[in-house]
Amino acid sequence: MDIKSLTKRLAITLAVAGGLSLGTLAQAQDVYYFVNFYPVWGNNSSLYPNWSDWPANPSEVNMNWDYTGDFTNSGLEVISTIGGYGSGYADLNNGTGVTFNNGDLALATNDAICVFAFTVNPTPSMASSGSTFYENYNWIGVQFILNLDSGIYSPPVPYSGWNNPGNPNYVQWSGSNVTITIDMTKFQNFTNYTQGGTNHFYGMNIGIDPAVIFNDPNGSSGKPPYDITFTSITFAAPPTTPPNPSIKIVGPNVVISWPDPNNIFTLYQSANMARFSWAPWGFAPVYNNGTNTVTIPPPFNQALYFRLANTTLQ
């Protein structure tokens, strides 16, 4: 809805309707941080060839284990100056499944979804874009193939980009932070192994196709360079309890915020709460330290209702 059609009386509602679920991830999670992974690129592990240039040609493809002192903001950085397809196998502590978070333990028995998180970083040619450099990442494909006791799983390869209308609903961009959320229960054997307490996570193949990146000339591959940091992959219980939103007036604006550590909820709006009237709020929230915030400026010219919905699972 156009912002001009909002009213002086802004009605806020958070409800479950139209088959959309309202909730947040349970507290128990198995989080694997990419600073604990080690790439073992080779002829048998590479989907696409370009990352095989590492470590022989670090000026073309380079890997950095970027530990900032905080696991959640650290990761495995892939810098490609030649651009183009690249991939390889990232081994979790030599395949033992050990993490700093939970040791060498099987996945929790209620784990049902997988959240893959990464950040996009500025390349040298994006310097003029300043703090909004991430807007240059218009359309990139990210593939990951999971290696668990229950099997080798290859979720769909999503192509997405900052504020791109073609983004799949299970891929969320919040500035430079990106998450891909996958429902693991549709994969054969995953649920039986996990509920039986015998499903360990050993590593994964990760791949990138930088299809369209603005303000960056193509590298020798014929596609643009990129700089991406893989931060974490999380296995967790499905959404169960609703987040606790905050709604307040700040100056002339209405500000809606909600805790969303895995960034899986979308703010929906409707003028009348009819079943098929709900649509995503048209502006991306600001994500900061596990909380999403939406600021709605005046004028407000008719009632408008809001709810949070989790529609990211794929």
BELQUI-V818375 format. One record per pair of residues at least 24 apart in sequence whose ideal C-beta (glycine too) atoms are under 6 Angstrom apart, sorted by the first residue. I is the first residue (numbers start at 0). GAP is how many residues later the second one is. Records with the same first field share a line. If there is no record, write none. Layout:
BEGIN
I: GAP / GAP
END
This chain:
BEGIN
4: 296 / 297
5: 294 / 295 / 298
6: 293 / 294 / 295 / 296
7: 292
9: 244 / 290 / 294
10: 292 / 294
11: 235 / 294
12: 292
13: 293 / 294
14: 292
17: 257 / 260
19: 289 / 291
20: 218 / 289
21: 220 / 286
22: 216 / 217 / 218 / 219
23: 215 / 219
24: 211 / 237
25: 211 / 214
27: 80
28: 205 / 207
29: 72 / 77 / 78 / 205
30: 70 / 201 / 203
31: 67 / 201
32: 38 / 199
33: 41 / 42 / 196 / 197
34: 30 / 32 / 39
35: 57 / 63
36: 39 / 53 / 55
37: 53
38: 24 / 49 / 51
39: 49 / 51
40: 47
44: 43 / 44
45: 41 / 42
46: 40 / 160
47: 37 / 38 / 39 / 159
49: 34 / 35 / 36
50: 35 / 36 / 37
74: 154 / 155 / 156
75: 154
76: 152
77: 150
78: 148
79: 145 / 146
80: 138 / 144
81: 137 / 138 / 139
82: 127 / 135 / 136 / 138 / 140 / 141 / 142
83: 137 / 139
84: 124
85: 122
86: 120
88: 116
89: 113 / 114 / 116
90: 112
91: 110 / 111
94: 107
96: 103 / 104 / 105
105: 91 / 92 / 93 / 94
106: 87 / 92 / 128
108: 86 / 88
109: 127
110: 83 / 124
111: 72 / 73 / 126
112: 70 / 123 / 125
113: 68 / 70 / 121
114: 64 / 66 / 119 / 147
115: 28 / 64 / 117
116: 62 / 114 / 115
117: 60 / 110 / 112 / 113
118: 57 / 58 / 110
119: 56 / 108
120: 106
122: 93 / 102 / 104
124: 90 / 91
125: 89
133: 28 / 41 / 42
134: 27
135: 77 / 78 / 79
136: 24 / 25 / 76
137: 74 / 76
138: 72 / 73
139: 70
140: 68
141: 66
142: 64
143: 60 / 62
144: 59 / 60
145: 58
146: 55 / 56 / 57
147: 51 / 53
148: 44 / 49 / 50 / 51
149: 39 / 40 / 43 / 49
150: 38
152: 34
154: 27
168: 142
169: 142 / 144
171: 91
173: 89 / 113
178: 84
180: 83 / 131 / 132
181: 132
182: 130
238: 71
251: 46
252: 42 / 44
253: 42
254: 40
255: 38
256: 34 / 36
257: 34
258: 32
259: 32
260: 29
263: 46 / 48
264: 43 / 45
265: 43
266: 27 / 39
267: 39 / 41
268: 35 / 37
269: 35
272: 32
END
